[in-house]
């Protein structure tokens, strides 16, 4: 995976390691909205 500036230079997987399920869900929902899978 490629490091990402949105995740402080970490890969998404590294960034989410140890995060709460609420944070993981929020990030996933944001991604689905960003790529227009879900409407805002």
Secondary structure, DSSP 8 states (H G I E B T S, - for coil): ---BGGGTTB-HHHHHTT--HHHHHHHHHHHHHHTTSS--
